[in-house]
Amino acid sequence: MFFSIIIPLYNRPVEIKELLDSMLMQTYRNFEIIIVEDGSSLSAESIVANYQDQLDVHYYYKANEGQGFARNYGFERAKGDFFIVFDSDIIVPADYLVKVQQGLTLNQLDAFGGPDAAHESFTDIQKAISYSMTSPFTTGGIRGNKKHIGQFHPRSFNMGISRNVWNETQGFKLSRRSEDMEFSIRMINQGFKVGLLNEAFVYHKRRTSFMQFFKQTYNFGKGRIDIYQRYPKELKAVHALPSVFVLGLTCLLILLLVNGLTAGQLPFISGLTSLGTLAIGLYIGLLFIHALGKTNRLKVAGLALVAAFTQLIAYGTGFIVQYISSCILHKNAHSLV
């Protein structure tokens, strides 16, 4: 099987070097790499050129349209039997393509997705974010997980499609935000066999600061409503939990303020405040213990608390904002192209 690796790139020349270094170590060698520079001001062309003698790598530059259309641009030029999509901020284990080839042969899949993990070289913040995105104590527990809820939907940091899927679907219809979810749902609706290859994981850096992580997960929350508007049946109760968390946290802060202003003289308010504080304290304690068990580092476990609250608040806020904007006020709809 010949693989075409498609990588959209936008102003991240250092990351693409790390990714290509990891591709040099692949034990399965029957592949090409297509890098699509999506209107970057920081070009990676000279970096990619250094690998021309070591990898079958092709570099293209196009006007900025977003990662979805950059991937389509790569699909159009790919020679492979199977196309694999990576984000630029990953490192690929040496046996990744072996695991993919074995999984595709065993399961006869038309398309697949794989999970992600934290590499030992990642910063403590990156490890904390990785924990948060894969933890059962946040929305991350339903991503890239054997126990996922409902039909598994591949995500574009680590996904693959057959040439036939590309021919029949013509790839991504959205340029940004929730474009991979929309594509996954459409593939499944068209009858293609889609599944999770749990052993085909990558090391995913995600974001390097909590502010970047907030912006990313805020858009994830907005994207979930974008998907709901097109595919209402795809919205599950679990997707709304972060917004419930945000509303609950807001109510608790109001209760704390009222309780403080009344010096605790309102028994009902005081009781609700104590109950809410106890619930948050219990959640923090369980989250910390679980994070410590998974990461084996006190500092990373502490940062994981920040990452989890960042993720839940950002996702929940984006979900609420987009629901009000698109479903109640009927504006700012994220249209299909």
JOMOLIN-V477199 format. One record per residue. N is the residue number from 1. RES is the residue in one small letter. OMEGA is omega in radians with two decimals (* if undefined). D_LAST is the distance of its C-alpha to the last C-alpha in whole Angstrom. Layout:
N/RES/OMEGA/D_LAST
N/RES/OMEGA/D_LAST
//
This chain:
1/m/3.13/32
2/f/-3.10/30
3/f/2.94/28
4/s/3.14/25
5/i/-3.09/24
6/i/-3.10/21
7/i/2.99/21
8/p/-3.04/19
9/l/3.11/21
10/y/3.06/21
11/n/3.12/25
12/r/-3.10/26
13/p/-3.13/29
14/v/-3.13/32
15/e/-3.10/29
16/i/3.08/28
17/k/3.13/32
18/e/3.13/33
19/l/-3.13/30
20/l/3.05/32
21/d/3.13/35
22/s/3.11/35
23/m/3.07/33
24/l/-3.04/36
25/m/-3.11/38
26/q/3.11/36
27/t/3.04/39
28/y/-2.93/37
29/r/-3.05/36
30/n/-3.10/34
31/f/2.97/31
32/e/3.11/29
33/i/3.10/27
34/i/3.14/24
35/i/-3.13/23
36/v/3.11/20
37/e/-2.97/21
38/d/3.09/18
39/g/-3.11/19
40/s/2.97/22
41/s/3.06/25
42/l/-3.04/28
43/s/3.07/27
44/a/-3.04/28
45/e/-3.11/29
46/s/3.10/33
47/i/3.14/33
48/v/-3.12/31
49/a/3.13/33
50/n/-3.10/36
51/y/-3.06/35
52/q/-3.11/35
53/d/-3.07/38
54/q/-3.11/38
55/l/3.01/34
56/d/-3.01/32
57/v/-3.11/30
58/h/-3.09/27
59/y/3.09/26
60/y/3.06/23
61/y/3.12/22
62/k/3.08/18
63/a/-3.09/17
64/n/3.06/15
65/e/-3.07/12
66/g/-2.99/12
67/q/3.14/14
68/g/-3.11/11
69/f/3.04/10
70/a/3.09/14
71/r/3.08/15
72/n/3.11/13
73/y/3.08/15
74/g/3.11/18
75/f/-3.10/17
76/e/-3.07/17
77/r/-3.07/21
78/a/3.14/22
79/k/-2.97/26
80/g/2.99/26
81/d/-3.09/27
82/f/-3.12/25
83/f/3.09/22
84/i/-3.13/23
85/v/3.03/20
86/f/2.81/22
87/d/-3.09/22
88/s/-3.04/24
89/d/3.10/27
90/i/2.97/28
91/i/-3.00/31
92/v/3.06/32
93/p/-3.04/35
94/a/-3.10/37
95/d/-3.06/37
96/y/-3.07/33
97/l/3.04/32
98/v/3.14/36
99/k/3.13/34
100/v/-3.12/31
101/q/3.12/33
102/q/-3.12/35
103/g/3.12/33
104/l/-3.14/31
105/t/-3.10/34
106/l/-3.01/35
107/n/3.13/32
108/q/-3.10/31
109/l/2.99/27
110/d/3.13/24
111/a/-3.11/22
112/f/2.94/24
113/g/3.11/24
114/g/-3.14/27
115/p/3.08/28
116/d/-3.13/29
117/a/3.11/33
118/a/3.10/35
119/h/-3.12/36
120/e/-3.13/40
121/s/-3.10/39
122/f/3.06/37
123/t/3.14/38
124/d/3.11/39
125/i/3.12/36
126/q/3.10/34
127/k/3.11/36
128/a/3.11/36
129/i/3.11/32
130/s/3.09/32
131/y/-3.09/34
132/s/-3.09/33
133/m/-3.13/29
134/t/-3.04/31
135/s/3.05/34
136/p/3.14/35
137/f/3.08/36
138/t/3.08/32
139/t/-3.09/29
140/g/-3.10/29
141/g/-3.13/31
142/i/-3.09/28
143/r/3.07/26
144/g/-2.99/28
145/n/3.13/31
146/k/-3.11/32
147/k/3.13/33
148/h/-3.11/29
149/i/3.10/29
150/g/-3.14/27
151/q/3.11/25
152/f/3.11/24
153/h/3.11/21
154/p/3.07/21
155/r/-2.89/20
156/s/3.04/18
157/f/-3.10/22
158/n/-3.13/23
159/m/3.13/22
160/g/3.10/22
161/i/3.06/21
162/s/3.07/22
163/r/3.13/22
164/n/3.09/21
165/v/3.11/19
166/w/-3.12/17
167/n/-3.06/18
168/e/-3.04/17
169/t/-3.02/13
170/q/2.92/12
171/g/-3.02/12
172/f/3.08/9
173/k/3.06/6
174/l/-3.12/6
175/s/-3.08/8
176/r/2.99/11
177/r/3.12/13
178/s/-3.11/13
179/e/3.14/11
180/d/3.09/14
181/m/3.14/15
182/e/-3.13/12
183/f/-3.13/12
184/s/3.14/16
185/i/-3.12/16
186/r/3.08/14
187/m/-3.11/17
188/i/-3.14/19
189/n/3.13/18
190/q/3.00/18
191/g/3.12/22
192/f/3.12/22
193/k/-3.05/25
194/v/-3.12/24
195/g/3.11/26
196/l/2.97/28
197/l/-2.97/30
198/n/-3.11/32
199/e/-3.09/34
200/a/-3.11/31
201/f/3.03/31
202/v/3.03/30
203/y/-2.99/32
204/h/-3.12/29
205/k/-3.03/30
206/r/-3.06/27
207/r/-3.05/28
208/t/3.10/31
209/s/3.14/32
210/f/3.09/32
211/m/3.07/30
212/q/-3.14/27
213/f/3.10/27
214/f/-3.12/27
215/k/-3.12/24
216/q/-3.08/22
217/t/3.01/23
218/y/3.10/22
219/n/3.04/19
220/f/3.13/19
221/g/3.09/21
222/k/-3.13/18
223/g/3.12/15
224/r/3.08/18
225/i/3.04/17
226/d/3.14/13
227/i/3.14/14
228/y/-3.12/17
229/q/-3.14/15
230/r/-3.09/13
231/y/-3.04/16
232/p/-3.10/19
233/k/-3.11/21
234/e/3.14/20
235/l/3.14/22
236/k/-3.13/25
237/a/-3.10/28
238/v/-3.14/29
239/h/-3.13/25
240/a/-3.08/27
241/l/3.10/30
242/p/3.11/29
243/s/3.05/28
244/v/3.10/32
245/f/-3.14/33
246/v/3.14/32
247/l/3.11/34
248/g/3.13/37
249/l/3.11/37
250/t/3.11/37
251/c/3.13/39
252/l/3.12/42
253/l/3.10/42
254/i/3.12/43
255/l/3.11/45
256/l/3.13/47
257/l/3.14/47
258/v/-3.14/49
259/n/3.12/51
260/g/-3.12/52
261/l/-3.14/53
262/t/3.12/55
263/a/3.07/57
264/g/-3.07/56
265/q/3.07/58
266/l/-3.03/55
267/p/-3.11/56
268/f/3.12/53
269/i/3.14/50
270/s/3.13/52
271/g/3.11/52
272/l/3.13/48
273/t/3.13/48
274/s/-3.14/50
275/l/3.13/48
276/g/3.12/45
277/t/3.10/46
278/l/-3.14/48
279/a/3.12/44
280/i/3.12/43
281/g/3.11/46
282/l/3.12/46
283/y/3.14/42
284/i/-3.13/42
285/g/3.13/45
286/l/3.12/44
287/l/-3.12/41
288/f/-3.13/43
289/i/3.14/45
290/h/3.13/42
291/a/3.11/41
292/l/3.11/44
293/g/-3.12/45
294/k/-3.03/42
295/t/-3.13/42
296/n/3.12/46
297/r/-3.11/46
298/l/-3.10/47
299/k/-3.13/45
300/v/3.11/41
301/a/3.08/42
302/g/3.10/43
303/l/3.12/39
304/a/3.06/38
305/l/3.11/39
306/v/-3.13/37
307/a/-3.11/34
308/a/3.13/34
309/f/3.08/34
310/t/-3.11/31
311/q/-3.08/29
312/l/-3.12/30
313/i/-3.12/30
314/a/-3.13/27
315/y/-3.12/25
316/g/3.12/27
317/t/3.10/26
318/g/3.11/22
319/f/-3.11/22
320/i/-3.11/24
321/v/-3.10/23
322/q/3.10/19
323/y/3.12/21
324/i/-3.07/23
325/s/-3.01/20
326/s/-3.02/17
327/c/3.14/20
328/i/-3.12/23
329/l/3.09/22
330/h/3.04/19
331/k/-3.14/17
332/n/3.10/15
333/a/-3.13/12
334/h/-2.93/10
335/s/3.01/6
336/l/3.11/4
337/v/*/0
//
